Amino acid sequence: MQSIDPHLIALIAPTGRLRACINLGNPILAHRGGDGQPGGISIDLAREFGRRLGLPVDLAVFDTAAQSVKAVTEEQADIGFFAVDPLRGQGIAFTAPYVLIEGAYLVREASPITANEQVDRPGISVAVGQGSAYDLYLSRELKAAQIVRAPSSPAVVGTFIDQSLDVAAGVRQQLEADAQRTPGLRLLPGRFMVIQQAMGLPKGRGEAAAQLLCDFVEDMKAQGFVAQAMRRHGIQGASVAPAAQAGA
């Protein structure tokens, strides 16, 4: 990226500091380390973007995607890291995705459900993290099954077990980790959606600011920054998104 117009920097970060939302609800993107400090791909990207803007970075850490979406939509933060969704797009200008993640279903070993296509049936209850990308998606797609919302994505499997629900939906990596800790659970084969993880900023910041963020994400993918960050943080179950098509 070339030198950046100071006026454009001021549009992106009007306080003179880059306020970045971090969602701990998705372990592929962010987590707390042993020292209690946040780490992960999204933190690495936020700090690199701040470095390129020549601004200090303030991290606003949240436990759920819904809280992070609210902060950026209401311009309490300048950038965030989100799964792309049309509902969120009403207030947030998204980049193209930088990471692709699979959304999967988890059931008990004894469950008669063996395929994703069997989930959307009358009498089936599905636990989701409230306000998560897969909550928004399944709220549109499931016609017969009942959705039960857990307070956050990491709480989905606990809610699934405590309320004796039929299915837990979430990020494959999170569900796999939960299944390893809790005997008697299994993931259904395949995926019910591909979650496109992107950066975003308030729509009110304007098209030029949004384009700068888009260019940054494309540069991070092309230079191998995203792939290196995934390796550094030991991330599996996700892939670097392909380059955005021209005009997309």
N, C-alpha and C positions, 0 to 999 in steps of 0.2 A: 504494500500500500504506500502511496506517495504521501508527502506532507499534507496535513489536514488543515483546512480553513478554520481559524479560531472561531468564526461565527458559527460554523457547523458543530464544533466541539461544544460551544455554549448551548446550542439547541439540544444536544444529546444529554448534557450534564449541566443544567442551569445553576446548580449550587456550587460548581467548581470542583466537585468531587463525584466520582462515578459510583452511584449507589446500585449495587447488584443484588437481586433476589436470588437466594439459594434454597432449593427445595430438598430437604432431607428425606422426603417420602419415597424417592426413587434411588435405591442404593447403587445403581449403575452410574448415576451422575454425581452424587454427593453423599458424604458420610461424615461422621465425627471420628477423628482419630483417637488414639489412646490418651492424648493430651487434652481431649475435649474440643479441639479446634476442627473446623470443617475442612475437608479435603475432597478432591475428586476432579473429574473432567470440567465440570461447570466452574469450579473455583479457578482452575488453571486458565480457562478461556476468559473469565472475567478479569483476571489480573493482567493477562496479555493485552486485552482490549484497552484497559486502563493505561498500560505502559505505552501503547501506540498513541493514545490520546494525550499523553503527558499528564495524566491526572492520578491522584491517589484513589484507591478503591475502598469503599465501605461495603462490607457484606451484611445483608439483611437475611438472616437465616430463619426459615420456616419449616414446620413439620409436615405441611401438606401443600399440594399443588394449588389448591383453591386459595390459600392464603397468599401465595406468591402471585397468582393471577390478579387478585384484588389489589395488591400493593402496586403493581405496575399499571393496571388499568386506572387506578386513582392517582397515578403519578407520584406516589410516595417512594418509588424507586425508578431508576432510569432504564435498566435492562433486567431481563430475567431469562430463565431456561425452562422451556415448556414443551409438552407434546402439542403438536399442531391440531387445532380443532376449530370448526367454524364458529361455535359459540364464543370461544375465547377471542376469536378474530374480530369480534365486534369492537373491542377496545384496544387490541394489541396488533401491531404490525409484525408479522413473523418473517424470519429469514427462511431460506430453504433448510431442510434438516441437516444436521451434522452427524447424527447417530440414528440408526434404526434399531428398534427393540421389539421383541415379540411379546404379544399379549397371549397368555395361556390360561387354561382352566385346570383346577385341581379338584379331585374328589377323594372319597375314602376308597380303600382297597375293595371293600364289599359292594361298592356302588354298581348298579346295573349300567350306568352311563359309561360308554367306551369310546365315544367320538364326539367332537365338537358339535356336530349337527343334532345331537340328541339333547342338548342343553335347553333349547328354546321350546319347552313343552309345558302344558298346564301342570301345575302342582310342583314345579321345580323352582327352588329358591337359590338365588345367586348372590354371594357376598362380593361387594366391590368397595373400594376406597372412595369415600364421598368427595366429589369434585375432581376425581382423577380423570385422565384421558380415557381410560376404558369405562369409567362410569358414564361419561358423556356419550361415548360411542355405543355402549350397550343399551343406554336409555333410549337411543334411537332405533337400534336394531332388534332388540328382543321384543317379541310381540306377545308371547304366551307366558314365559317364565316371570317370576317375581324377583325384583331387585331389592336387596337388603344392604343398606349402606353402613359400612364401618367408619369410625371417625377419621381414619387415615389409611393409607396403603399398607404400611407395616402391620396394622391391626386387623387386616382382612382375615387371615387364617385363624386368629384367635376368635373373631366374631363367628366365623364359619363353624368352628368347633363348639363354642359356648352355646350357640343358638341352634345347633344340630341342623344346619343348612345343608343343601345338597351339593352346591358347587362354590368354589372360591375362584374369583377371576383376578388376574393381576399380571405384573411383569414376570416373565418366566424365571429370571434369576432369583427374584424375591421368593417366589413359590417353591423353587427347588431348594433354597436354603431352609425354608420353613418345613418342607417335607423331610429333609435330612434330620431335623431336630425332633420331629413328631412322627413316630412309627404309625403305620397303617394308612398312609396317604399316598396317592399317585397322581402324576400329571397326565392329562389326556394328550395323545400324540398331536403334533402339528400346532397350529396357532389360530386364534380367532381374529387377530388383527395385527398389523405392523404399526407400531407406535413411532411416529416421526418426531424426534426430539430436535427442537430448533431454539434459536435465540429470538428475543422479541423486545420491543420497546413500545411505549405508549403511542398510539396512532397520532395524537396531537402534536408529536414532535416533528411531523412532516415527512414528505417523501425523500428529501435529500438525506436526512438522518437515517431513515430506514434503509436507504440504498447503501449507505456507508457500512451499516451493520451487516447487511447482506454480503457486501464485498469482503468484509473481514472474515465471515464464516467460510466463504469459498476459498479464501487464501489459507485459512487454517486447515481445511481439508487437503488442499493441493500441496501444501508444504509438508504434510505428514504430521502436523502438530496434534491433531485429534487421535490419529493412530498411535502415536508415541505416548500420549496421555493415557489411552486405554491400556497399553502394555504396562506403563508405569504403575497404574493403579490395580493391575491384575484383573481387568474386566473381561468377563466371558458372557456369551449370550447376547451380544450386540455386535453391530458392524458399522463401519464408517459409511455414511450415506454417500451416494455418488454425486458428482459435480452437478450443480443445477443447470438445466438447459437454458440457453440464451433466451431472454424474454420471459422466462418463467417467473 
